[in-house]
Amino acid sequence: MANPGTESSSAKYVTATTTLPAGSCLLGFFCSTSTSGTLVITDGATAMSGTIALTAGTFYPFPMQFAGTGTFTIAGTTGVTLFWS
């Protein structure tokens, strides 16, 4: 991991499936709204999480660095802010 101890980040608000570039370091994500919202995180073709049932008003720490493209597959109605560097 090139950057595991950072506490500064970029933020990206999403409501649909999105990606982060290879080499990005995910710090975590905040779910601001959710109606049966779920999230699955993959690194390239490798699943990094199971299906995460999202709860509004919750921060989920998920520190990791993506070797490939980081994909966040969102289902249901939800708003998530990704924090990454």
N, C-alpha and C positions, 0 to 999 in steps of 0.2 A: 504494500500500500504506500503510495507516494505521499499521501496527505491525510493520515488518519486522525491527527490531533487538532485540525483546524476548527475554529468556532465562528469563522466568518463564512458567508455563503452568498450565492445568488438565489433568487426565489422565482418560482414559475407557478402561476395559478392555472389549473387545468380542470376541465369538466368532461373531457373525453380522453381516449387513449392517446398517449404522447411518448416521446423518446428523449433521452439525454445522450450526448455523444460518448463514445468509448473513452475511457480514462477519467470520466467524471466521478467525483466522490459524493455519494449521497449521504447526507447527514440524518435526514428523516423527513417526515411529511406531516402536515396539519390538515385535518378534515374539518372544513368550516360548515358544510351542509351535507346531509345525506338522507336519502329515502331509499332504503334497501340497496345502498351503494356498496360495491365490492372493488377490490384492487388486487391484481396479481403482478408481481415484479419479476422480470426476466433479464438475464444478462446474455445477450445474443440469443441462442436457442435454449439456454439453461435456466430452468425455473429457480428463482432465489427465494420465493415465498410460496406458500399455498394461497388459497383464496382468503383474503383478509376482509372480514366484515367491518365496514367503517362506521364509526360513531361520531356524529357531529360534535365539535368542540374538543376534539382529542388530538394531541400530538403523539406521533408514533416515531420514536427514535429507531433508525435503521441504518447505522453506519456501515458503508461498504463502498468499494471502488469497482466500477464496471470495467471488465476487460474488453467486452464487446459493447454494442449499443444497448443502453438500458431502456427497456420498454415497460411502460406502466399501463396495463390494460384495465380500463375502468368500465364497470357495468353498473346499471341502475342510475339513479339521479344523485350526483354527488359533486362537490367542489373540493379540490385538494390543492394545497400549496406545497410544492416540492422545494426542499432546501438542499442545495448542492454546491460544490466548488470544483 
